[in-house]
Structures are given as structure tokens and as C-alpha cells.
Amino acid sequence: MRRTSFADMNCSIARALDLIGEWWTLLIVREAFLGCQRFGEFEARLGIAPNVLSQRLSRLVEGGILQVTATSQSGKALAYRLTDKGRDLHPVIVALAQWGDRHAAAPGGPPIQLVERATGMPIAPLTARSAVTDQPLRPRDVAVVAGPGASDADRARLSALRAQEQAQGRPMPAEPAPDACQGNRR
């Protein structure tokens, strides 16, 4: 069964999954962060079928996550490198690795550790943090409010959620000013 595209959904998570949600895709991105650049390197490290790898690399290039450059005069040797958009996936890869280390590691433990290059010390777990205090936030500390791209249906759904949360005694923030949402964009 062929999956439906999420590209037209008014949801940042769905649209991101449309680009990177297939399992081979994130593994290719992981390998790119680990220095892999050539088709044969990706194929050997991942054990992926060449036709699947070709499709996924093409999709990552089309999506602006990887760029492809010729590395020989003939143009037959190609290198795939992360773009700025691809490098912005670093926290996603780190968070997924940390979650996997905690909840899905092999019996012998995690196969790799992420350490700070300057100190050799393990990096801290990624977490959502307050933009005001820089303190870690738990899921119950975070509320969902309409963003600048919210549709009328989104606003109605979030308004109902807001009323439900308030009825349960959970404090909800005031709706942010439209300019406040822009601060979260890069």
C-alpha cells in the first residue's frame, strides 16, 4: 500500500515526516553526520539495497537536506553532504539516539556514545527548555496554542482543548502575540 503524502497537511510534524519519516531516511542522515558521503559508503554501512538508497538520496536532495556534488572530472563520482537544513536535524538525531539508548538499546548497551569534542564528556540529554529561564520543561509544563499558520479548524480544536484543560484546573497561558511565534523560527 502506498502512503499518502503529508506535504499538504497544516502540521509541522506531518510535513517534517513527509521529508524524513521513512526509517532508511533518518539512518542515511545519521551516516551523513558520521562522515559518510559516497553512495557505496552508505550502501556498505547500512546494508541497504541500491535502488532503495538511490530513491532515498534523491528525496533528501530534492528536500534540500543533502546536496550532491561531483567529485571527479567526469562527474561520475558524487558526494552527498548535509546542507544547513540537513545539519538542523542534528538535535533530532541526538534526541532519537538518546531515546533509543534509554528505551531500545541492545542488551550490551548503546553501541556509541555522544561526547563533547572539547572535553570527551557525554553530552547532556536533550530536553525542551524555557525560553525565559532556560530551565528544563516537562510535558505538563508545555501548552499548545495557535501559531501564525493555524487554520480556523486548528484554532477551534485548540480552543476546545484549552477549555478542557482549564476545566481540569490546568492553567493555560494567554495566547501569544503573533510576533512571539516568529521567535521560534530560524
C-alpha positions, 0 to 999 in steps of 0.5 A: 500500500502506498502512503499518502503524502503529508506535504499538504497537511497544516502540521509541522510534524506531518510535513517534517515526516513527509521529508524524513519519516521513512526509517532508511531516511533518518539512518542515511542522515545519521551516516551523513553526520558520521562522515559518510558521503559516497553512495557505496559508503552508505550502501556498505554501512547500512546494508541497504539495497541500491535502488532503495538508497538511490530513491532515498538520496534523491528525496533528501536532495530534492528536500534540500537536506543533502546536496550532491556534488561531483567529485571527479572530472567526469562527474561520475563520482558524487558526494552527498553532504548535509546542507544547513537544513540537513545539519538542523536535524542534528538535535533530532538525531541526538534526541532519537539516539538518546531515546533509543539508548534509554528505551531500545538499546541492545542488551550490551548497551548503546553501541556509541556514545555522544561526547563533547569534542572539547572535553570527551564528556557525554553530552547532556540529554536533550530536553525542551527548555524555557525560553525565559529561564532556560530551565528544563520543561516537562510535558505538563509544563508545555501548552499548545496554542495557535501559531501564525499558520493555524487554520480556523479548524486548528484554532477551534480544536485548540480552543476546545482543548484549552477549555478542557484543560482549564476545566481540569484546573490546568492553567493555560497561558494567554495566547501569544502575540503573533510576533512571539511565534516568529521567535521560534523560527530560524 
